[in-house]
Each structure stands twice: as C-alpha cells, then as structure tokens.
C-alpha cells in the first residue's frame, strides 16, 4: 500500500526544514566558537598587559630604591668629607 501524496510531500518538507535547522545550528556553533576564541585572545592580551605593567612597576620601584641608596650614600660621603675638613682646620 502506498502512502498518500500529501504525506510524502509533508515528509519531504520536514526533511528540508530539518536540514535547514541543522545548517543554522552548525553556523551558530561556528560563530560561538569564533566568539570564544576572540574572547580568549582578549583575555590573554589583558593578562599580558597586566604582567607588563607589574614588571614595569617592580622595575620602577627597584630603580627608585637604587637611586635613594645612592643619594643617601653620597650625602653620607659629603658629610664625612665636611667632617674631615672641619677636624683638620
């Protein structure tokens, strides 16, 4: 017994619609994967920027400490020189 033509047409239409839905879902999955990758790259860039800023802050602190110690040593040497001059006068 054969099925009525309207049923065959209905099944064909459903098959086409199902195929379109599958294509749409695949496209959405592809876009979602690209979106995730983009955000992953942005996150990595932000972390890299934070690490660079942290490294610069640490380098700045070290430089400041070094200059401070050098200046204190220079002032101490100057006072020692002045003390020597005053003692030998």
C-alpha positions in Angstrom: 0.0 0.0 0.0 1.4 3.4 -0.9 1.1 6.5 1.1 -1.0 9.4 0.0 1.0 12.0 -2.0 0.3 14.8 0.6 2.1 12.7 3.3 5.1 12.2 1.1 5.2 15.9 0.4 4.9 16.7 4.1 7.8 14.4 5.0 9.9 15.9 2.2 9.1 19.4 3.6 10.0 18.3 7.1 13.3 16.8 5.8 14.2 20.1 4.1 13.3 22.1 7.2 15.3 19.8 9.4 18.3 20.1 7.0 18.0 23.9 7.3 17.8 23.8 11.1 21.0 21.6 11.1 22.7 24.2 8.9 21.6 27.0 11.2 22.8 25.2 14.3 26.1 24.5 12.7 26.5 28.1 11.7 25.7 29.2 15.3 28.2 26.7 16.7 30.8 28.0 14.4 30.1 31.7 15.3 30.1 30.7 19.0 33.5 29.0 18.7 34.9 32.1 16.9 33.5 34.3 19.6 35.0 32.2 22.4 38.4 32.3 20.6 38.2 36.0 20.3 37.5 36.5 24.0 40.2 34.0 24.9 42.7 36.1 22.9 41.4 39.3 24.5 41.8 37.7 28.0 45.3 36.6 27.1 46.1 40.1 25.9 44.8 41.7 29.1 46.8 39.2 31.2 49.9 40.0 29.2 49.3 43.7 29.6 48.9 43.2 33.4 52.1 41.3 33.6 53.9 44.0 31.7 52.5 46.7 33.9 53.5 44.7 37.0 57.0 44.2 35.7 57.3 47.9 35.0 56.1 48.8 38.5 58.7 46.4 40.0 61.4 47.8 37.8 60.4 51.4 38.8 60.5 50.5 42.5 63.9 48.9 42.2 65.2 51.9 40.3 63.8 54.3 42.9 65.4 52.2 45.7 68.7 52.2 43.9 68.7 55.9 43.4 67.7 56.6 47.0 70.5 54.4 48.4 73.0 56.1 46.0 71.8 59.6 47.1 72.0 58.6 50.8 75.5 57.3 50.3 76.5 60.5 48.5 75.1 62.6 51.3 76.8 60.5 53.9 80.1 60.8 52.0 79.7 64.6 51.7 79.1 64.8 55.5 82.1 62.7 56.1 84.2 64.9 53.9 82.9 68.1 55.6 83.7 66.5 59.0 87.2 65.7 57.8 87.7 69.3 56.6 86.4 70.7 59.9 88.5 68.4 62.0 91.8 69.3 60.2 91.2 73.1 60.3 
